[in-house]
Amino acid sequence: MPTILLSLFKRTPKAIVLPKTVDDVKNALAIAYANEIAVTPRAQASSGYGGTMPTKGGLVIDMSRMRQII
């Protein structure tokens, strides 16, 4: 990622969730919503431009373990 863009992001989330089921995702989102926590979804992270970087700390939901969900 270009250095100029790095300065725009707080790149450290408060927590990371690695759900395996749809219910895991629903529960994480419900907790985040109830506590007004910003959520950043993460899939394959193939972009070099920070699409999966949290901008406000918050919660990252990494979907990489959900290989059986279509």
mmCIF file as Biopython writes it, N, C-alpha, C and O atoms, coordinates in Angstrom:
data_model
#
loop_
_atom_site.group_PDB
_atom_site.id
_atom_site.type_symbol
_atom_site.label_atom_id
_atom_site.label_alt_id
_atom_site.label_comp_id
_atom_site.label_asym_id
_atom_site.label_entity_id
_atom_site.label_seq_id
_atom_site.pdbx_PDB_ins_code
_atom_site.Cartn_x
_atom_site.Cartn_y
_atom_site.Cartn_z
_atom_site.occupancy
_atom_site.B_iso_or_equiv
_atom_site.auth_seq_id
_atom_site.auth_asym_id
_atom_site.pdbx_PDB_model_num
ATOM 1   N N  . MET A ? 1  ? 0.841   -1.167  0.000  1.0 0.0 1  A 1 
ATOM 2   C CA . MET A ? 1  ? 0.000   0.000   0.000  1.0 0.0 1  A 1 
ATOM 3   C C  . MET A ? 1  ? 0.888   1.233   0.000  1.0 0.0 1  A 1 
ATOM 4   O O  . MET A ? 1  ? 1.889   1.263   0.716  1.0 0.0 1  A 1 
ATOM 5   N N  . PRO A ? 2  ? 0.551   2.249   -0.782 1.0 0.0 2  A 1 
ATOM 6   C CA . PRO A ? 2  ? 1.335   3.480   -0.793 1.0 0.0 2  A 1 
ATOM 7   C C  . PRO A ? 2  ? 1.387   4.129   0.592  1.0 0.0 2  A 1 
ATOM 8   O O  . PRO A ? 2  ? 0.397   4.127   1.323  1.0 0.0 2  A 1 
ATOM 9   N N  . THR A ? 3  ? 2.524   4.670   0.939  1.0 0.0 3  A 1 
ATOM 10  C CA . THR A ? 3  ? 2.749   5.271   2.259  1.0 0.0 3  A 1 
ATOM 11  C C  . THR A ? 3  ? 1.730   6.352   2.572  1.0 0.0 3  A 1 
ATOM 12  O O  . THR A ? 3  ? 1.268   6.457   3.709  1.0 0.0 3  A 1 
ATOM 13  N N  . ILE A ? 4  ? 1.380   7.143   1.597  1.0 0.0 4  A 1 
ATOM 14  C CA . ILE A ? 4  ? 0.417   8.222   1.837  1.0 0.0 4  A 1 
ATOM 15  C C  . ILE A ? 4  ? -0.930  7.674   2.315  1.0 0.0 4  A 1 
ATOM 16  O O  . ILE A ? 4  ? -1.595  8.299   3.141  1.0 0.0 4  A 1 
ATOM 17  N N  . LEU A ? 5  ? -1.327  6.523   1.806  1.0 0.0 5  A 1 
ATOM 18  C CA . LEU A ? 5  ? -2.588  5.920   2.244  1.0 0.0 5  A 1 
ATOM 19  C C  . LEU A ? 5  ? -2.486  5.311   3.635  1.0 0.0 5  A 1 
ATOM 20  O O  . LEU A ? 5  ? -3.455  5.329   4.394  1.0 0.0 5  A 1 
ATOM 21  N N  . LEU A ? 6  ? -1.328  4.774   3.971  1.0 0.0 6  A 1 
ATOM 22  C CA . LEU A ? 6  ? -1.151  4.180   5.303  1.0 0.0 6  A 1 
ATOM 23  C C  . LEU A ? 6  ? -1.418  5.183   6.412  1.0 0.0 6  A 1 
ATOM 24  O O  . LEU A ? 6  ? -1.931  4.818   7.469  1.0 0.0 6  A 1 
ATOM 25  N N  . SER A ? 7  ? -1.075  6.438   6.179  1.0 0.0 7  A 1 
ATOM 26  C CA . SER A ? 7  ? -1.262  7.454   7.210  1.0 0.0 7  A 1 
ATOM 27  C C  . SER A ? 7  ? -2.741  7.744   7.473  1.0 0.0 7  A 1 
ATOM 28  O O  . SER A ? 7  ? -3.068  8.356   8.490  1.0 0.0 7  A 1 
ATOM 29  N N  . LEU A ? 8  ? -3.631  7.324   6.592  1.0 0.0 8  A 1 
ATOM 30  C CA . LEU A ? 8  ? -5.056  7.589   6.751  1.0 0.0 8  A 1 
ATOM 31  C C  . LEU A ? 8  ? -5.770  6.564   7.624  1.0 0.0 8  A 1 
ATOM 32  O O  . LEU A ? 8  ? -6.906  6.791   8.041  1.0 0.0 8  A 1 
ATOM 33  N N  . PHE A ? 9  ? -5.117  5.443   7.902  1.0 0.0 9  A 1 
ATOM 34  C CA . PHE A ? 9  ? -5.783  4.345   8.581  1.0 0.0 9  A 1 
ATOM 35  C C  . PHE A ? 9  ? -5.202  4.070   9.960  1.0 0.0 9  A 1 
ATOM 36  O O  . PHE A ? 9  ? -3.987  4.087   10.156 1.0 0.0 9  A 1 
ATOM 37  N N  . LYS A ? 10 ? -6.093  3.817   10.909 1.0 0.0 10 A 1 
ATOM 38  C CA . LYS A ? 10 ? -5.684  3.188   12.165 1.0 0.0 10 A 1 
ATOM 39  C C  . LYS A ? 10 ? -5.820  1.700   11.875 1.0 0.0 10 A 1 
ATOM 40  O O  . LYS A ? 10 ? -6.937  1.185   11.820 1.0 0.0 10 A 1 
ATOM 41  N N  . ARG A ? 11 ? -4.728  1.015   11.692 1.0 0.0 11 A 1 
ATOM 42  C CA . ARG A ? 11 ? -4.753  -0.320  11.115 1.0 0.0 11 A 1 
ATOM 43  C C  . ARG A ? 11 ? -4.864  -1.443  12.128 1.0 0.0 11 A 1 
ATOM 44  O O  . ARG A ? 11 ? -4.755  -2.611  11.755 1.0 0.0 11 A 1 
ATOM 45  N N  . THR A ? 12 ? -5.073  -1.132  13.383 1.0 0.0 12 A 1 
ATOM 46  C CA . THR A ? 12 ? -5.140  -2.175  14.396 1.0 0.0 12 A 1 
ATOM 47  C C  . THR A ? 12 ? -6.567  -2.305  14.917 1.0 0.0 12 A 1 
ATOM 48  O O  . THR A ? 12 ? -7.069  -1.389  15.568 1.0 0.0 12 A 1 
ATOM 49  N N  . PRO A ? 13 ? -7.228  -3.432  14.641 1.0 0.0 13 A 1 
ATOM 50  C CA . PRO A ? 13 ? -8.580  -3.605  15.169 1.0 0.0 13 A 1 
ATOM 51  C C  . PRO A ? 13 ? -8.554  -3.905  16.663 1.0 0.0 13 A 1 
ATOM 52  O O  . PRO A ? 13 ? -7.534  -4.334  17.202 1.0 0.0 13 A 1 
ATOM 53  N N  . LYS A ? 14 ? -9.669  -3.679  17.315 1.0 0.0 14 A 1 
ATOM 54  C CA . LYS A ? 14 ? -9.798  -4.045  18.735 1.0 0.0 14 A 1 
ATOM 55  C C  . LYS A ? 14 ? -9.944  -5.557  18.874 1.0 0.0 14 A 1 
ATOM 56  O O  . LYS A ? 14 ? -9.518  -6.142  19.869 1.0 0.0 14 A 1 
ATOM 57  N N  . ALA A ? 15 ? -10.557 -6.190  17.855 1.0 0.0 15 A 1 
ATOM 58  C CA . ALA A ? 15 ? -10.758 -7.640  17.884 1.0 0.0 15 A 1 
ATOM 59  C C  . ALA A ? 15 ? -10.920 -8.168  16.468 1.0 0.0 15 A 1 
ATOM 60  O O  . ALA A ? 15 ? -11.283 -7.433  15.550 1.0 0.0 15 A 1 
ATOM 61  N N  . ILE A ? 16 ? -10.643 -9.458  16.309 1.0 0.0 16 A 1 
ATOM 62  C CA . ILE A ? 16 ? -10.828 -10.156 15.040 1.0 0.0 16 A 1 
ATOM 63  C C  . ILE A ? 16 ? -11.677 -11.390 15.309 1.0 0.0 16 A 1 
ATOM 64  O O  . ILE A ? 16 ? -11.422 -12.134 16.257 1.0 0.0 16 A 1 
ATOM 65  N N  . VAL A ? 17 ? -12.682 -11.602 14.475 1.0 0.0 17 A 1 
ATOM 66  C CA . VAL A ? 17 ? -13.544 -12.772 14.575 1.0 0.0 17 A 1 
ATOM 67  C C  . VAL A ? 17 ? -13.285 -13.652 13.362 1.0 0.0 17 A 1 
ATOM 68  O O  . VAL A ? 17 ? -13.201 -13.162 12.235 1.0 0.0 17 A 1 
ATOM 69  N N  . LEU A ? 18 ? -13.160 -14.954 13.599 1.0 0.0 18 A 1 
ATOM 70  C CA . LEU A ? 18 ? -12.952 -15.925 12.521 1.0 0.0 18 A 1 
ATOM 71  C C  . LEU A ? 18 ? -14.133 -16.898 12.512 1.0 0.0 18 A 1 
ATOM 72  O O  . LEU A ? 18 ? -14.004 -18.031 12.974 1.0 0.0 18 A 1 
ATOM 73  N N  . PRO A ? 19 ? -15.276 -16.463 11.993 1.0 0.0 19 A 1 
ATOM 74  C CA . PRO A ? 19 ? -16.465 -17.305 12.044 1.0 0.0 19 A 1 
ATOM 75  C C  . PRO A ? 19 ? -16.361 -18.521 11.131 1.0 0.0 19 A 1 
ATOM 76  O O  . PRO A ? 19 ? -15.688 -18.493 10.100 1.0 0.0 19 A 1 
ATOM 77  N N  . LYS A ? 20 ? -17.044 -19.585 11.536 1.0 0.0 20 A 1 
ATOM 78  C CA . LYS A ? 20 ? -17.130 -20.783 10.697 1.0 0.0 20 A 1 
ATOM 79  C C  . LYS A ? 20 ? -18.556 -20.988 10.178 1.0 0.0 20 A 1 
ATOM 80  O O  . LYS A ? 20 ? -18.766 -21.717 9.209  1.0 0.0 20 A 1 
ATOM 81  N N  . THR A ? 21 ? -19.533 -20.344 10.823 1.0 0.0 21 A 1 
ATOM 82  C CA . THR A ? 21 ? -20.932 -20.531 10.438 1.0 0.0 21 A 1 
ATOM 83  C C  . THR A ? 21 ? -21.616 -19.175 10.264 1.0 0.0 21 A 1 
ATOM 84  O O  . THR A ? 21 ? -21.117 -18.139 10.705 1.0 0.0 21 A 1 
ATOM 85  N N  . VAL A ? 22 ? -22.757 -19.219 9.615  1.0 0.0 22 A 1 
ATOM 86  C CA . VAL A ? 22 ? -23.563 -18.011 9.462  1.0 0.0 22 A 1 
ATOM 87  C C  . VAL A ? 22 ? -23.987 -17.482 10.830 1.0 0.0 22 A 1 
ATOM 88  O O  . VAL A ? 22 ? -24.023 -16.270 11.041 1.0 0.0 22 A 1 
ATOM 89  N N  . ASP A ? 23 ? -24.308 -18.379 11.755 1.0 0.0 23 A 1 
ATOM 90  C CA . ASP A ? 23 ? -24.683 -17.949 13.106 1.0 0.0 23 A 1 
ATOM 91  C C  . ASP A ? 23 ? -23.540 -17.215 13.806 1.0 0.0 23 A 1 
ATOM 92  O O  . ASP A ? 23 ? -23.782 -16.264 14.550 1.0 0.0 23 A 1 
ATOM 93  N N  . ASP A ? 24 ? -22.307 -17.643 13.577 1.0 0.0 24 A 1 
ATOM 94  C CA . ASP A ? 24 ? -21.151 -16.937 14.151 1.0 0.0 24 A 1 
ATOM 95  C C  . ASP A ? 24 ? -21.109 -15.495 13.650 1.0 0.0 24 A 1 
ATOM 96  O O  . ASP A ? 24 ? -20.849 -14.570 14.420 1.0 0.0 24 A 1 
ATOM 97  N N  . VAL A ? 25 ? -21.365 -15.312 12.361 1.0 0.0 25 A 1 
ATOM 98  C CA . VAL A ? 25 ? -21.367 -13.962 11.775 1.0 0.0 25 A 1 
ATOM 99  C C  . VAL A ? 25 ? -22.512 -13.147 12.366 1.0 0.0 25 A 1 
ATOM 100 O O  . VAL A ? 25 ? -22.316 -11.997 12.760 1.0 0.0 25 A 1 
ATOM 101 N N  . LYS A ? 26 ? -23.699 -13.732 12.429 1.0 0.0 26 A 1 
ATOM 102 C CA . LYS A ? 26 ? -24.861 -13.035 12.987 1.0 0.0 26 A 1 
ATOM 103 C C  . LYS A ? 26 ? -24.595 -12.598 14.420 1.0 0.0 26 A 1 
ATOM 104 O O  . LYS A ? 26 ? -24.923 -11.471 14.791 1.0 0.0 26 A 1 
ATOM 105 N N  . ASN A ? 27 ? -24.008 -13.469 15.226 1.0 0.0 27 A 1 
ATOM 106 C CA . ASN A ? 27 ? -23.722 -13.135 16.621 1.0 0.0 27 A 1 
ATOM 107 C C  . ASN A ? 27 ? -22.699 -12.003 16.731 1.0 0.0 27 A 1 
ATOM 108 O O  . ASN A ? 27 ? -22.865 -11.088 17.538 1.0 0.0 27 A 1 
ATOM 109 N N  . ALA A ? 28 ? -21.650 -12.066 15.925 1.0 0.0 28 A 1 
ATOM 110 C CA . ALA A ? 28 ? -20.624 -11.014 15.952 1.0 0.0 28 A 1 
ATOM 111 C C  . ALA A ? 28 ? -21.215 -9.674  15.547 1.0 0.0 28 A 1 
ATOM 112 O O  . ALA A ? 28 ? -20.924 -8.652  16.168 1.0 0.0 28 A 1 
ATOM 113 N N  . LEU A ? 29 ? -22.050 -9.673  14.498 1.0 0.0 29 A 1 
ATOM 114 C CA . LEU A ? 29 ? -22.675 -8.429  14.053 1.0 0.0 29 A 1 
ATOM 115 C C  . LEU A ? 29 ? -23.661 -7.891  15.088 1.0 0.0 29 A 1 
ATOM 116 O O  . LEU A ? 29 ? -23.759 -6.679  15.275 1.0 0.0 29 A 1 
ATOM 117 N N  . ALA A ? 30 ? -24.381 -8.769  15.751 1.0 0.0 30 A 1 
ATOM 118 C CA . ALA A ? 30 ? -25.323 -8.330  16.785 1.0 0.0 30 A 1 
ATOM 119 C C  . ALA A ? 30 ? -24.594 -7.664  17.948 1.0 0.0 30 A 1 
ATOM 120 O O  . ALA A ? 30 ? -25.036 -6.634  18.457 1.0 0.0 30 A 1 
ATOM 121 N N  . ILE A ? 31 ? -23.485 -8.251  18.361 1.0 0.0 31 A 1 
ATOM 122 C CA . ILE A ? 31 ? -22.695 -7.672  19.449 1.0 0.0 31 A 1 
ATOM 123 C C  . ILE A ? 31 ? -22.106 -6.330  19.029 1.0 0.0 31 A 1 
ATOM 124 O O  . ILE A ? 31 ? -22.133 -5.368  19.797 1.0 0.0 31 A 1 
ATOM 125 N N  . ALA A ? 32 ? -21.578 -6.268  17.819 1.0 0.0 32 A 1 
ATOM 126 C CA . ALA A ? 32 ? -21.004 -5.013  17.316 1.0 0.0 32 A 1 
ATOM 127 C C  . ALA A ? 32 ? -22.081 -3.928  17.239 1.0 0.0 32 A 1 
ATOM 128 O O  . ALA A ? 32 ? -21.851 -2.791  17.650 1.0 0.0 32 A 1 
ATOM 129 N N  . TYR A ? 33 ? -23.236 -4.277  16.718 1.0 0.0 33 A 1 
ATOM 130 C CA . TYR A ? 33 ? -24.325 -3.306  16.596 1.0 0.0 33 A 1 
ATOM 131 C C  . TYR A ? 33 ? -24.769 -2.808  17.968 1.0 0.0 33 A 1 
ATOM 132 O O  . TYR A ? 33 ? -24.937 -1.606  18.171 1.0 0.0 33 A 1 
ATOM 133 N N  . ALA A ? 34 ? -24.955 -3.719  18.893 1.0 0.0 34 A 1 
ATOM 134 C CA . ALA A ? 34 ? -25.422 -3.353  20.240 1.0 0.0 34 A 1 
ATOM 135 C C  . ALA A ? 34 ? -24.432 -2.441  20.958 1.0 0.0 34 A 1 
ATOM 136 O O  . ALA A ? 34 ? -24.823 -1.639  21.807 1.0 0.0 34 A 1 
ATOM 137 N N  . ASN A ? 35 ? -23.160 -2.564  20.619 1.0 0.0 35 A 1 
ATOM 138 C CA . ASN A ? 35 ? -22.117 -1.774  21.288 1.0 0.0 35 A 1 
ATOM 139 C C  . ASN A ? 35 ? -21.550 -0.664  20.416 1.0 0.0 35 A 1 
ATOM 140 O O  . ASN A ? 35 ? -20.545 -0.044  20.767 1.0 0.0 35 A 1 
ATOM 141 N N  . GLU A ? 36 ? -22.196 -0.411  19.274 1.0 0.0 36 A 1 
ATOM 142 C CA . GLU A ? 36 ? -21.778 0.645   18.331 1.0 0.0 36 A 1 
ATOM 143 C C  . GLU A ? 36 ? -20.309 0.513   17.938 1.0 0.0 36 A 1 
ATOM 144 O O  . GLU A ? 36 ? -19.557 1.488   17.942 1.0 0.0 36 A 1 
ATOM 145 N N  . ILE A ? 37 ? -19.919 -0.714  17.602 1.0 0.0 37 A 1 
ATOM 146 C CA . ILE A ? 37 ? -18.545 -1.008  17.200 1.0 0.0 37 A 1 
ATOM 147 C C  . ILE A ? 37 ? -18.484 -1.080  15.677 1.0 0.0 37 A 1 
ATOM 148 O O  . ILE A ? 37 ? -19.287 -1.771  15.051 1.0 0.0 37 A 1 
ATOM 149 N N  . ALA A ? 38 ? -17.542 -0.374  15.091 1.0 0.0 38 A 1 
ATOM 150 C CA . ALA A ? 38 ? -17.355 -0.416  13.640 1.0 0.0 38 A 1 
ATOM 151 C C  . ALA A ? 38 ? -16.919 -1.819  13.215 1.0 0.0 38 A 1 
ATOM 152 O O  . ALA A ? 38 ? -16.143 -2.473  13.911 1.0 0.0 38 A 1 
ATOM 153 N N  . VAL A ? 39 ? -17.426 -2.274  12.064 1.0 0.0 39 A 1 
ATOM 154 C CA . VAL A ? 39 ? -17.111 -3.607  11.551 1.0 0.0 39 A 1 
ATOM 155 C C  . VAL A ? 39 ? -16.447 -3.486  10.173 1.0 0.0 39 A 1 
ATOM 156 O O  . VAL A ? 39 ? -16.910 -2.739  9.311  1.0 0.0 39 A 1 
ATOM 157 N N  . THR A ? 40 ? -15.368 -4.229  9.988  1.0 0.0 40 A 1 
ATOM 158 C CA . THR A ? 40 ? -14.704 -4.324  8.692  1.0 0.0 40 A 1 
ATOM 159 C C  . THR A ? 40 ? -14.704 -5.779  8.264  1.0 0.0 40 A 1 
ATOM 160 O O  . THR A ? 40 ? -14.055 -6.600  8.912  1.0 0.0 40 A 1 
ATOM 161 N N  . PRO A ? 41 ? -15.422 -6.135  7.174  1.0 0.0 41 A 1 
ATOM 162 C CA . PRO A ? 41 ? -15.385 -7.508  6.693  1.0 0.0 41 A 1 
ATOM 163 C C  . PRO A ? 41 ? -14.094 -7.771  5.934  1.0 0.0 41 A 1 
ATOM 164 O O  . PRO A ? 41 ? -13.545 -6.871  5.299  1.0 0.0 41 A 1 
ATOM 165 N N  . ARG A ? 42 ? -13.616 -8.997  6.000  1.0 0.0 42 A 1 
ATOM 166 C CA . ARG A ? 42 ? -12.397 -9.378  5.277  1.0 0.0 42 A 1 
ATOM 167 C C  . ARG A ? 42 ? -12.656 -10.706 4.579  1.0 0.0 42 A 1 
ATOM 168 O O  . ARG A ? 42 ? -13.110 -11.667 5.200  1.0 0.0 42 A 1 
ATOM 169 N N  . ALA A ? 43 ? -12.365 -10.750 3.287  1.0 0.0 43 A 1 
ATOM 170 C CA . ALA A ? 43 ? -12.542 -11.995 2.531  1.0 0.0 43 A 1 
ATOM 171 C C  . ALA A ? 43 ? -11.167 -12.550 2.172  1.0 0.0 43 A 1 
ATOM 172 O O  . ALA A ? 43 ? -10.484 -13.096 3.038  1.0 0.0 43 A 1 
ATOM 173 N N  . GLN A ? 44 ? -10.754 -12.425 0.940  1.0 0.0 44 A 1 
ATOM 174 C CA . GLN A ? 44 ? -9.471  -12.981 0.511  1.0 0.0 44 A 1 
ATOM 175 C C  . GLN A ? 44 ? -8.312  -11.996 0.633  1.0 0.0 44 A 1 
ATOM 176 O O  . GLN A ? 44 ? -7.154  -12.402 0.526  1.0 0.0 44 A 1 
ATOM 177 N N  . ALA A ? 45 ? -8.589  -10.731 0.849  1.0 0.0 45 A 1 
ATOM 178 C CA . ALA A ? 45 ? -7.547  -9.697  1.004  1.0 0.0 45 A 1 
ATOM 179 C C  . ALA A ? 45 ? -6.612  -9.658  -0.191 1.0 0.0 45 A 1 
ATOM 180 O O  . ALA A ? 45 ? -5.391  -9.629  -0.036 1.0 0.0 45 A 1 
ATOM 181 N N  . SER A ? 46 ? -7.188  -9.657  -1.375 1.0 0.0 46 A 1 
ATOM 182 C CA . SER A ? 46 ? -6.362  -9.654  -2.583 1.0 0.0 46 A 1 
ATOM 183 C C  . SER A ? 46 ? -5.994  -8.253  -3.045 1.0 0.0 46 A 1 
ATOM 184 O O  . SER A ? 46 ? -5.168  -8.097  -3.945 1.0 0.0 46 A 1 
ATOM 185 N N  . SER A ? 47 ? -6.596  -7.232  -2.442 1.0 0.0 47 A 1 
ATOM 186 C CA . SER A ? 47 ? -6.298  -5.855  -2.831 1.0 0.0 47 A 1 
ATOM 187 C C  . SER A ? 47 ? -5.112  -5.317  -2.043 1.0 0.0 47 A 1 
ATOM 188 O O  . SER A ? 47 ? -4.956  -5.618  -0.860 1.0 0.0 47 A 1 
ATOM 189 N N  . GLY A ? 48 ? -4.292  -4.534  -2.690 1.0 0.0 48 A 1 
ATOM 190 C CA . GLY A ? 48 ? -3.160  -3.901  -2.018 1.0 0.0 48 A 1 
ATOM 191 C C  . GLY A ? 48 ? -3.468  -2.506  -1.533 1.0 0.0 48 A 1 
ATOM 192 O O  . GLY A ? 48 ? -2.553  -1.772  -1.159 1.0 0.0 48 A 1 
ATOM 193 N N  . TYR A ? 49 ? -4.747  -2.113  -1.527 1.0 0.0 49 A 1 
ATOM 194 C CA . TYR A ? 49 ? -5.104  -0.742  -1.184 1.0 0.0 49 A 1 
ATOM 195 C C  . TYR A ? 49 ? -5.930  -0.604  0.080  1.0 0.0 49 A 1 
ATOM 196 O O  . TYR A ? 49 ? -6.658  0.377   0.232  1.0 0.0 49 A 1 
ATOM 197 N N  . GLY A ? 50 ? -5.836  -1.550  0.977  1.0 0.0 50 A 1 
ATOM 198 C CA . GLY A ? 50 ? -6.417  -1.359  2.303  1.0 0.0 50 A 1 
ATOM 199 C C  . GLY A ? 50 ? -7.896  -1.591  2.428  1.0 0.0 50 A 1 
ATOM 200 O O  . GLY A ? 50 ? -8.507  -1.098  3.377  1.0 0.0 50 A 1 
ATOM 201 N N  . GLY A ? 51 ? -8.503  -2.319  1.515  1.0 0.0 51 A 1 
ATOM 202 C CA . GLY A ? 51 ? -9.936  -2.566  1.587  1.0 0.0 51 A 1 
ATOM 203 C C  . GLY A ? 51 ? -10.365 -3.318  2.838  1.0 0.0 51 A 1 
ATOM 204 O O  . GLY A ? 51 ? -11.523 -3.236  3.247  1.0 0.0 51 A 1 
ATOM 205 N N  . THR A ? 52 ? -9.454  -4.037  3.434  1.0 0.0 52 A 1 
ATOM 206 C CA . THR A ? 52 ? -9.809  -4.796  4.639  1.0 0.0 52 A 1 
ATOM 207 C C  . THR A ? 52 ? -9.151  -4.232  5.889  1.0 0.0 52 A 1 
ATOM 208 O O  . THR A ? 52 ? -9.077  -4.914  6.911  1.0 0.0 52 A 1 
ATOM 209 N N  . MET A ? 53 ? -8.678  -3.011  5.821  1.0 0.0 53 A 1 
ATOM 210 C CA . MET A ? 53 ? -8.064  -2.391  6.987  1.0 0.0 53 A 1 
ATOM 211 C C  . MET A ? 53 ? -9.112  -1.591  7.752  1.0 0.0 53 A 1 
ATOM 212 O O  . MET A ? 53 ? -9.844  -0.797  7.161  1.0 0.0 53 A 1 
ATOM 213 N N  . PRO A ? 54 ? -9.184  -1.797  9.054  1.0 0.0 54 A 1 
ATOM 214 C CA . PRO A ? 54 ? -10.141 -0.994  9.821  1.0 0.0 54 A 1 
ATOM 215 C C  . PRO A ? 54 ? -9.687  0.452   9.883  1.0 0.0 54 A 1 
ATOM 216 O O  . PRO A ? 54 ? -8.507  0.726   10.101 1.0 0.0 54 A 1 
ATOM 217 N N  . THR A ? 55 ? -10.616 1.376   9.691  1.0 0.0 55 A 1 
ATOM 218 C CA . THR A ? 55 ? -10.257 2.790   9.765  1.0 0.0 55 A 1 
ATOM 219 C C  . THR A ? 55 ? -10.525 3.376   11.143 1.0 0.0 55 A 1 
ATOM 220 O O  . THR A ? 55 ? -10.055 4.471   11.450 1.0 0.0 55 A 1 
ATOM 221 N N  . LYS A ? 56 ? -11.276 2.660   11.977 1.0 0.0 56 A 1 
ATOM 222 C CA . LYS A ? 56 ? -11.640 3.165   13.299 1.0 0.0 56 A 1 
ATOM 223 C C  . LYS A ? 56 ? -11.405 2.117   14.377 1.0 0.0 56 A 1 
ATOM 224 O O  . LYS A ? 56 ? -12.141 2.078   15.363 1.0 0.0 56 A 1 
ATOM 225 N N  . GLY A ? 57 ? -10.399 1.269   14.213 1.0 0.0 57 A 1 
ATOM 226 C CA . GLY A ? 57 ? -10.227 0.194   15.185 1.0 0.0 57 A 1 
ATOM 227 C C  . GLY A ? 57 ? -11.330 -0.816  14.973 1.0 0.0 57 A 1 
ATOM 228 O O  . GLY A ? 57 ? -11.417 -1.420  13.904 1.0 0.0 57 A 1 
ATOM 229 N N  . GLY A ? 58 ? -12.168 -1.012  15.961 1.0 0.0 58 A 1 
ATOM 230 C CA . GLY A ? 58 ? -13.349 -1.841  15.798 1.0 0.0 58 A 1 
ATOM 231 C C  . GLY A ? 58 ? -13.068 -3.318  15.628 1.0 0.0 58 A 1 
ATOM 232 O O  . GLY A ? 58 ? -12.091 -3.854  16.151 1.0 0.0 58 A 1 
ATOM 233 N N  . LEU A ? 59 ? -13.956 -3.965  14.880 1.0 0.0 59 A 1 
ATOM 234 C CA . LEU A ? 59 ? -13.966 -5.407  14.735 1.0 0.0 59 A 1 
ATOM 235 C C  . LEU A ? 59 ? -13.729 -5.789  13.280 1.0 0.0 59 A 1 
ATOM 236 O O  . LEU A ? 59 ? -14.372 -5.244  12.383 1.0 0.0 59 A 1 
ATOM 237 N N  . VAL A ? 60 ? -12.820 -6.712  13.042 1.0 0.0 60 A 1 
ATOM 238 C CA . VAL A ? 60 ? -12.632 -7.283  11.711 1.0 0.0 60 A 1 
ATOM 239 C C  . VAL A ? 60 ? -13.262 -8.675  11.726 1.0 0.0 60 A 1 
ATOM 240 O O  . VAL A ? 60 ? -12.962 -9.490  12.599 1.0 0.0 60 A 1 
ATOM 241 N N  . ILE A ? 61 ? -14.132 -8.940  10.759 1.0 0.0 61 A 1 
ATOM 242 C CA . ILE A ? 61 ? -14.720 -10.273 10.603 1.0 0.0 61 A 1 
ATOM 243 C C  . ILE A ? 61 ? -14.053 -10.907 9.387  1.0 0.0 61 A 1 
ATOM 244 O O  . ILE A ? 61 ? -14.321 -10.529 8.247  1.0 0.0 61 A 1 
ATOM 245 N N  . ASP A ? 62 ? -13.193 -11.863 9.647  1.0 0.0 62 A 1 
ATOM 246 C CA . ASP A ? 62 ? -12.420 -12.550 8.603  1.0 0.0 62 A 1 
ATOM 247 C C  . ASP A ? 62 ? -13.189 -13.786 8.152  1.0 0.0 62 A 1 
ATOM 248 O O  . ASP A ? 62 ? -13.324 -14.743 8.914  1.0 0.0 62 A 1 
ATOM 249 N N  . MET A ? 63 ? -13.688 -13.775 6.937  1.0 0.0 63 A 1 
ATOM 250 C CA . MET A ? 63 ? -14.545 -14.839 6.414  1.0 0.0 63 A 1 
ATOM 251 C C  . MET A ? 63 ? -13.774 -16.021 5.836  1.0 0.0 63 A 1 
ATOM 252 O O  . MET A ? 63 ? -14.394 -16.918 5.264  1.0 0.0 63 A 1 
ATOM 253 N N  . SER A ? 64 ? -12.466 -16.059 5.962  1.0 0.0 64 A 1 
ATOM 254 C CA . SER A ? 64 ? -11.659 -17.066 5.283  1.0 0.0 64 A 1 
ATOM 255 C C  . SER A ? 64 ? -11.933 -18.495 5.731  1.0 0.0 64 A 1 
ATOM 256 O O  . SER A ? 64 ? -11.629 -19.431 4.992  1.0 0.0 64 A 1 
ATOM 257 N N  . ARG A ? 65 ? -12.495 -18.690 6.910  1.0 0.0 65 A 1 
ATOM 258 C CA . ARG A ? 65 ? -12.794 -20.049 7.385  1.0 0.0 65 A 1 
ATOM 259 C C  . ARG A ? 65 ? -14.167 -20.562 6.923  1.0 0.0 65 A 1 
ATOM 260 O O  . ARG A ? 65 ? -14.529 -21.711 7.178  1.0 0.0 65 A 1 
ATOM 261 N N  . MET A ? 66 ? -14.910 -19.708 6.252  1.0 0.0 66 A 1 
ATOM 262 C CA . MET A ? 66 ? -16.258 -20.083 5.832  1.0 0.0 66 A 1 
ATOM 263 C C  . MET A ? 66 ? -16.241 -20.672 4.423  1.0 0.0 66 A 1 
ATOM 264 O O  . MET A ? 66 ? -16.918 -20.164 3.530  1.0 0.0 66 A 1 
ATOM 265 N N  . ARG A ? 67 ? -15.489 -21.716 4.227  1.0 0.0 67 A 1 
ATOM 266 C CA . ARG A ? 67 ? -15.316 -22.314 2.911  1.0 0.0 67 A 1 
ATOM 267 C C  . ARG A ? 67 ? -16.504 -23.158 2.459  1.0 0.0 67 A 1 
ATOM 268 O O  . ARG A ? 67 ? -16.640 -23.427 1.265  1.0 0.0 67 A 1 
ATOM 269 N N  . GLN A ? 68 ? -17.355 -23.576 3.367  1.0 0.0 68 A 1 
ATOM 270 C CA . GLN A ? 68 ? -18.492 -24.431 3.021  1.0 0.0 68 A 1 
ATOM 271 C C  . GLN A ? 68 ? -19.770 -23.630 2.718  1.0 0.0 68 A 1 
ATOM 272 O O  . GLN A ? 68 ? -20.774 -24.206 2.299  1.0 0.0 68 A 1 
ATOM 273 N N  . ILE A ? 69 ? -19.736 -22.321 2.925  1.0 0.0 69 A 1 
ATOM 274 C CA . ILE A ? 69 ? -20.906 -21.481 2.697  1.0 0.0 69 A 1 
ATOM 275 C C  . ILE A ? 69 ? -20.906 -21.021 1.247  1.0 0.0 69 A 1 
ATOM 276 O O  . ILE A ? 69 ? -19.919 -20.472 0.758  1.0 0.0 69 A 1 
ATOM 277 N N  . ILE A ? 70 ? -22.028 -21.251 0.563  1.0 0.0 70 A 1 
ATOM 278 C CA . ILE A ? 70 ? -22.148 -20.818 -0.846 1.0 0.0 70 A 1 
ATOM 279 C C  . ILE A ? 70 ? -23.226 -19.773 -0.940 1.0 0.0 70 A 1 
ATOM 280 O O  . ILE A ? 70 ? -23.500 -19.265 -2.027 1.0 0.0 70 A 1 
#
